[in-house]
């Protein structure tokens, strides 16, 4: 999942799913989870990711440019400031990938822990079957092979 989120944030538009599948194949990772992670760059989240990437890009390049508001971010602006966007998108991708990777790991760990706990509680309630089941006396004498 973390690799998919990383690839979903870096600016390789149009090749994110292909890049995610290729890297998942190379590293022998879960391909459906990587593809799901690449969908972080959907339309509602893109302005937020672009804004953070541009802000961080200007900060890392020691440039002071006043950015427009979050609602004014579009592809023309990104073309004008592409290098700042690229510089800023790498750290944003790493941060979001680490966050989603830890969240996924924690969720799977919690799911397995709860599943194990429920098995333990069910096993503690089980009563040995051999003590409960006895052959009725009616069948003891009548069955012969």
C-alpha positions, -999 to 999 in steps of 0.1 A, spaced: 0 0 0 28 24 9 45 19 -24 13 26 -43 7 58 -23 43 69 -30 38 63 -67 4 80 -66 18 112 -52 49 116 -74 42 134 -107 41 106 -133 6 113 -145 -8 86 -168 18 60 -157 10 56 -120 -8 23 -122 17 9 -147 46 21 -125 29 7 -94 23 -27 -110 59 -29 -123 74 -20 -90 51 -44 -72 61 -72 -96 98 -63 -91 96 -63 -53 71 -92 -51 44 -71 -33 7 -74 -32 -4 -59 -66 -40 -51 -57 -29 -31 -26 -3 -12 -46 -29 -3 -73 -54 8 -46 -26 30 -31 -20 47 -65 -56 60 -64 -46 86 -37 -42 111 -65 -79 113 -73 -95 146 -83 -107 156 -48 -73 151 -32 -51 164 -60 -53 201 -51 -42 193 -16 -13 172 -27 -3 198 -53 -5 226 -28 16 208 -3 41 198 -29 45 233 -43 48 248 -8 75 223 2 92 227 -31 96 264 -27 107 259 9 134 234 -1 146 256 -29 148 287 -7 125 306 -30 98 330 -17 70 330 -41 35 338 -30 13 309 -41 -23 313 -50 -49 298 -27 -58 261 -27 -88 266 -49 -67 283 -77 -43 254 -82 -45 240 -117 -23 224 -143 -11 257 -158 3 267 -125 19 233 -121 35 237 -156 49 271 -146 64 258 -113 70 222 -124 105 219 -109 93 232 -75 64 208 -77 88 179 -85 112 188 -57 83 191 -32 64 160 -43 92 136 -33 91 145 4 53 146 4 52 112 -12 76 98 13 57 112 43 23 100 30 37 66 21 51 61 56 18 72 71 -3 49 50 22 21 53 21 23 91 -17 26 91 -20 -5 69 5 -25 90 -13 -15 122 -47 -24 107 -36 -58 96 -18 -64 129 -49 -54 148 -71 -76 127 -49 -106 132 -47 -99 169 -84 -97 173 -89 -128 152 -64 -147 174 -81 -134 206 -115 -146 193 -101 -180 185 -85 -182 220 -118 -174 237 -137 -199 216 -111 -226 223 -113 -219 260 -151 -226 260 -149 -259 241 -157 -290 262 -140 -323 253 -164 -342 231 -153 -377 242 -167 -371 277 -201 -360 265 -208 -386 238 -216 -421 250 -230 -449 231 -266 -456 241 -270 -491 256 -296 -499 229 -270 -499 201 -242 -518 219 -257 -553 215 -274 -549 182 -245 -537 160 -223 -565 148 -199 -565 118 
